[in-house]
């Protein structure tokens, strides 16, 4: 019987995916309850994109990055 991953384990998995595509000096930002990863969604392979969605990350159309409310406060 396998245990469900904790939110921190899921966030670490997402960070490992983002690390493969990191090109910037400031790849992470947070604003209230939103965390942003400034990784160009157009460079992310389909399987990683799908997994990021499963982990709670969506593409922010205006900023061309990934974001999530899942790991914010409260």
WOZI-V851235 format. One record per residue. N is the residue number from 1. RES is the residue in three letters. D_LAST is the distance of its C-alpha to the last C-alpha in whole Angstrom. Layout:
BEGIN
((N;RES;D_LAST) (N;RES;D_LAST))
END
This chain:
BEGIN
((1;UNK;30) (2;UNK;27) (3;UNK;24) (4;UNK;21) (5;UNK;19) (6;UNK;16) (7;UNK;13) (8;UNK;15) (9;UNK;18) (10;UNK;17) (11;UNK;16) (12;UNK;19) (13;UNK;21) (14;UNK;20) (15;UNK;21) (16;UNK;24) (17;UNK;25) (18;UNK;24) (19;UNK;26) (20;UNK;29) (21;UNK;29) (22;UNK;28) (23;UNK;31) (24;UNK;29) (25;UNK;29) (26;UNK;25) (27;UNK;23) (28;UNK;20) (29;UNK;18) (30;UNK;14) (31;UNK;13) (32;UNK;10) (33;UNK;8) (34;UNK;11) (35;UNK;13) (36;UNK;17) (37;UNK;20) (38;UNK;23) (39;UNK;25) (40;UNK;28) (41;UNK;27) (42;UNK;31) (43;UNK;32) (44;UNK;29) (45;UNK;32) (46;UNK;31) (47;UNK;30) (48;UNK;27) (49;UNK;26) (50;UNK;26) (51;UNK;24) (52;UNK;21) (53;UNK;21) (54;UNK;20) (55;UNK;18) (56;UNK;16) (57;UNK;17) (58;UNK;19) (59;UNK;22) (60;UNK;22) (61;UNK;25) (62;UNK;26) (63;UNK;25) (64;UNK;26) (65;UNK;23) (66;UNK;20) (67;UNK;17) (68;UNK;14) (69;UNK;10) (70;UNK;10) (71;UNK;9) (72;UNK;7) (73;UNK;4) (74;UNK;0))
END
